[in-house]
Structures are given as structure tokens and as C-alpha cells.
Amino acid sequence: MREFALSNIEEITAAFDAGHIVAIPTDTVYGVAASLASPDAVARLFTLKQRPVTVALPVLVASVDDALELGVTWTTSAAILAEAFWPGALTIIVPACHDVARLVGAEDTLGVRCPGDGALRELLSVTGPLAVTSANVHGQPPCTSVADVQSAFADSDDLVGVIDGGERTGAVSTVVDVTTTPFTIRRHGAIDAARVAALLG
């Protein structure tokens, strides 16, 4: 497993374009990522993590505009939350077309997030949206360093490299589903549920 410098965007983009899985530093913890343009690589994320195929993968985007280009329905609630908490540690589940949703293991929804890390957003603006999930075997603690990633996936041939972004010890993102009425907190994390409720009533 090789180490990439976060500044070497061209080399990292080439790895994603070739259908590889790369571990990336996010604004929360390290994640393992694949390009949505490479459905086979996205499918291999489930195998790499030993993640149940019924647990859909979230998608990181550089902006709201990038999320809209995925064919999602940007509801009023989604717009309110993105305005308040993006970039940041909030994943918003919104209605999506079946073809895109199916890529990440969902039916008609998509969980999207614009991360708070500027260098990562710059990378995403070049690679396009990435399916990303925390870098760990399903059910184990997430990796917070390059060494953690290398240890967790030492026996894997699917992960070609890791981008060295130093220690990443942020709280996991809060996941809010706005496809339900009322909204549903699917995972508690960095954004307090009370702040979400205050905005969405």
C-alpha cells in the first residue's frame, strides 16, 4: 500500500479514474473511497470493509451543486441544513434517482455530505463525488491515522494507497434523513440533534 501526498491531486485522481480504492483523510476520520464513475470499485468497498450490502454508502461532494448533479431532489429541509452546517460533519439523506442510489446500496435515497476540510474539497472538485465510508472493518473503531489504515487493511489487495493527512480525530458526522416526515436522525455525531431540530422544527 503506497502513501500519497494530499497535494498530489493528479496522481490521486489517476488512481480513482483507474477504478482503485484509496484511503483518504476527511474532516472527521480516515475513510476509504471510490469514484462513483467506477461502479465496480464502489461495489468492492463493501467487500473491503466487510460491510453488509444493505447498509448504503454515503457520498462526499465538493458543493451543493455537485450534489444536485447526482440527480438528487434537494428538498427545503436539505437546503436549510446545508446552509447551516455545510461544509461540515453533517450527512443529509435525500431522495435520489434509482440508478445512482443503487450504486451505493440504496433504493431511492442518497446520503451526501460536503466535508469541512478545504484540501479534501479541492480534491473532490477534481475527482467528482466519491463514495466514502470510514476506514475500518465494519463494526470496528474508525482509523484516525495512516498507521491505523495500514494495520486495518494490511492483508487487502483492494486498497492501493492512503493519502497522508496526519491525525484525524474528529467526531463522525451526524446523519439526518429528510426523506421522512418528520426528519429522522440516523446516526448521532458531531452536529447535535437539538441544533438540527431547532432548524427543522
C-alpha positions in Angstrom: 0.0 0.0 0.0 1.6 3.3 -1.1 1.3 6.7 0.6 0.1 9.6 -1.5 0.7 13.3 -0.6 -2.6 15.1 -0.3 -1.2 17.8 -2.5 -0.6 15.4 -5.4 -4.1 15.7 -6.8 -3.2 14.5 -10.3 -1.8 11.2 -9.1 -4.7 10.6 -6.7 -7.2 11.4 -9.4 -5.5 9.0 -11.7 -5.9 6.2 -9.1 -9.6 6.9 -8.8 -10.0 7.1 -12.6 -8.3 3.7 -12.9 -11.0 2.2 -10.6 -8.9 1.9 -7.5 -9.9 2.3 -3.8 -7.9 4.9 -1.9 -8.0 5.8 1.8 -8.5 9.5 2.4 -8.3 11.8 5.4 -11.6 13.6 6.0 -12.6 16.3 8.4 -13.7 13.5 10.8 -11.7 10.3 10.5 -10.0 8.4 7.7 -12.2 7.0 5.0 -11.9 4.5 2.2 -13.2 6.0 -1.1 -14.1 5.1 -4.7 -15.3 7.1 -7.6 -19.0 7.0 -8.4 -17.8 6.8 -12.0 -16.3 3.3 -11.2 -19.3 1.1 -10.1 -17.0 -1.9 -9.7 -14.8 0.0 -7.3 -17.8 1.2 -5.3 -19.0 -2.4 -5.0 -15.6 -3.5 -3.8 -15.9 -1.0 -0.9 -18.5 -3.3 0.7 -16.1 -6.3 0.5 -13.1 -4.3 1.7 -15.0 -3.2 4.8 -16.9 -6.4 5.3 -19.9 -4.1 5.2 -23.4 -5.5 4.8 -24.7 -4.6 1.3 -27.9 -3.5 2.9 -26.0 -0.6 4.6 -25.8 2.1 2.0 -22.6 4.1 1.4 -22.6 7.9 1.8 -21.2 10.2 -0.9 -18.8 13.2 -0.4 -19.3 16.2 -2.7 -17.4 19.5 -3.1 -20.6 21.6 -3.1 -24.4 21.6 -3.2 -24.1 22.0 -7.0 -22.2 18.7 -7.2 -24.9 17.0 -5.1 -27.6 18.3 -7.5 -25.7 16.9 -10.5 -26.2 13.4 -9.0 -29.9 13.7 -9.7 -31.0 14.1 -6.1 -34.1 16.0 -5.0 -32.9 18.9 -2.9 -35.8 19.5 -0.5 -36.4 22.6 1.5 -35.1 20.8 4.6 -31.9 19.7 2.8 -31.3 23.3 1.8 -31.8 24.6 5.3 -29.4 22.0 6.8 -26.7 22.6 4.1 -26.9 26.3 4.6 -26.4 25.9 8.3 -23.8 23.1 8.5 -22.0 22.7 5.2 -19.1 22.4 4.8 -19.1 20.2 7.9 -19.9 17.0 9.7 -23.5 16.5 8.6 -24.7 13.8 6.1 -28.1 14.6 4.6 -30.1 11.7 3.2 -32.3 13.0 0.3 -34.4 11.4 -2.4 -32.4 10.3 -5.4 -32.9 8.6 -8.7 -32.8 4.8 -8.5 -29.7 4.3 -10.7 -27.5 6.5 -8.6 -28.9 5.2 -5.3 -28.4 1.6 -6.4 -24.6 2.3 -6.9 -24.2 2.8 -3.2 -26.6 0.1 -2.0 -29.7 2.2 -1.6 -33.1 2.2 -3.4 -34.2 5.7 -3.9 -32.2 7.8 -1.5 -28.6 9.1 -1.2 -26.6 10.3 1.8 -24.5 13.3 0.8 -22.0 15.4 2.7 -19.8 18.4 1.9 -16.7 18.0 4.2 -15.2 20.8 6.3 -11.6 20.1 5.1 -10.6 22.5 2.4 -7.9 20.3 0.9 -10.4 17.4 0.6 -13.0 19.7 -1.1 -10.3 20.8 -3.6 -9.7 17.1 -4.3 -13.4 16.4 -4.7 -13.7 19.3 -7.1 -11.3 17.4 -9.4 -12.3 13.8 -8.8 -16.0 14.4 -8.7 -18.2 12.8 -6.0 -16.7 9.9 -4.1 -18.4 7.0 -2.3 -16.7 7.1 1.1 -17.1 5.2 4.3 -15.0 5.2 7.5 -11.7 3.3 7.1 -12.2 0.3 9.3 -13.6 -3.2 9.2 -17.3 -3.0 9.8 -18.1 -2.7 13.5 -14.5 -1.8 14.5 -13.3 1.7 15.6 -12.5 4.0 12.6 -8.9 4.7 11.7 -7.5 8.1 12.7 -4.0 7.8 11.1 -2.1 6.4 8.2 -0.7 3.7 10.5 -4.2 2.7 11.6 -5.2 2.3 7.9 -2.2 0.3 7.1 -2.8 -2.0 10.1 -6.5 -2.5 9.4 -6.1 -3.4 5.7 -2.6 -4.9 5.7 -3.9 -8.1 4.0 -6.1 -6.3 1.4 -5.2 -6.1 -2.2 -8.1 -3.8 -3.0 -6.8 -0.7 -1.2 -4.0 0.6 -3.4 -2.9 3.5 -1.2 -3.6 6.0 1.6 -3.4 9.8 1.5 -1.3 11.1 4.4 -3.3 13.8 6.1 -1.9 13.4 9.6 -4.0 12.6 12.6 -7.8 12.8 12.0 -9.7 12.6 15.3 -13.0 14.4 14.6 -16.3 13.0 15.7 -18.2 11.1 13.0 -20.8 13.0 11.0 -24.4 13.3 12.2 -26.7 11.6 9.6 -30.1 13.2 9.1 -32.8 11.6 6.8 -35.0 14.3 5.4 -37.0 11.8 3.2 -39.2 11.1 6.2 -41.8 13.3 7.9 -40.7 14.4 10.4 -36.9 14.1 9.8 -35.0 11.2 11.3 -31.6 11.2 12.9 -30.0 8.0 11.5 -26.7 8.5 13.4 -25.7 10.8 16.2 -22.4 12.6 15.7 -20.6 15.9 15.6 -23.7 18.0 15.0 -26.0 17.9 18.0 -29.5 16.7 17.2 -31.0 19.6 19.1 -29.4 22.0 16.6 -31.0 20.1 13.7 -34.4 20.1 15.4 -34.2 23.8 16.1 -33.8 24.5 12.4 -36.3 22.0 11.1 -38.9 22.4 13.8 
